[in-house]
């Protein structure tokens, strides 16, 4: 729940700073507040979609780096095996 609230706060702040349109002025009619709420919800949905796209692209980058990590693990395992064989023979 805390993580969801944090994401809501961050998306709201980014929307207010980078997309300040749709805000109702103080003392406006009730319809202006409803329109402002609609714009706010649209900004939240757009922010959530951008966040999801970012998270998916980061996950794909991690998957593409798996062979590099496996290669490094294999080399370290071979080095450990060689070092163990050499230390036993001494």
C-alpha positions in Angstrom: 0.0 0.0 0.0 2.9 2.4 0.8 4.6 1.7 -2.5 1.3 2.4 -4.4 0.9 5.6 -2.5 4.5 6.6 -3.3 4.0 6.0 -7.0 0.7 7.9 -7.0 2.5 10.9 -5.3 5.4 10.8 -7.8 3.2 10.5 -10.8 1.0 13.4 -9.5 4.0 15.6 -8.9 5.4 14.9 -12.4 2.0 15.6 -13.9 1.6 18.8 -12.0 5.1 20.0 -13.1 5.3 18.9 -16.7 1.6 19.0 -17.7 -0.1 21.7 -15.6 -3.1 22.1 -18.0 -6.6 21.3 -16.8 -6.4 22.8 -13.3 -9.5 24.6 -12.1 -9.0 28.1 -10.8 -10.0 28.9 -7.2 -13.7 29.8 -7.0 -14.6 28.2 -10.3 -17.9 26.5 -11.0 -18.4 22.9 -10.0 -18.2 21.8 -13.6 -14.6 23.2 -13.8 -13.6 21.1 -10.8 -15.1 18.0 -12.5 -13.2 18.8 -15.7 -10.0 19.2 -13.6 -10.6 15.9 -12.0 -11.1 14.3 -15.4 -7.8 15.7 -16.6 -6.0 14.6 -13.4 -7.3 11.0 -13.9 -6.1 11.1 -17.6 -2.7 12.3 -16.5 -2.5 9.5 -13.9 -3.4 6.9 -16.5 -0.8 8.3 -18.9 1.8 8.3 -16.2 1.0 4.7 -15.2 1.3 3.6 -18.8 4.7 5.3 -19.2 5.8 3.7 -15.9 4.7 0.3 -17.1 6.5 0.8 -20.5 9.7 1.8 -18.6 9.5 -1.3 -16.3 9.0 -3.6 -19.2 11.9 -2.2 -21.1 14.2 -2.5 -18.0 13.1 -6.2 -17.5 13.9 -6.9 -21.2 17.3 -5.4 -20.8 18.0 -7.7 -17.8 16.9 -10.7 -19.8 19.3 -9.8 -22.7 22.2 -9.5 -20.2 21.7 -13.1 -18.8 24.2 -14.7 -21.3 26.9 -12.2 -20.1 26.3 -13.1 -16.4 26.3 -16.9 -17.3 29.6 -16.5 -19.1 31.1 -14.7 -16.2 29.8 -17.3 -13.8 31.2 -20.1 -16.0 34.6 -18.5 -16.1 34.7 -18.0 -12.4 33.7 -21.6 -11.8 36.4 -22.8 -14.1 39.0 -20.6 -12.4 37.9 -22.0 -9.0 38.2 -25.5 -10.3 41.7 -24.9 -11.7 42.8 -23.2 -8.5 41.5 -26.2 -6.4 43.3 -28.7 -8.6 46.6 -26.7 -8.5 46.4 -26.2 -4.7 45.8 -30.0 -4.1 48.8 -30.9 -6.2 51.2 -28.7 -4.1 
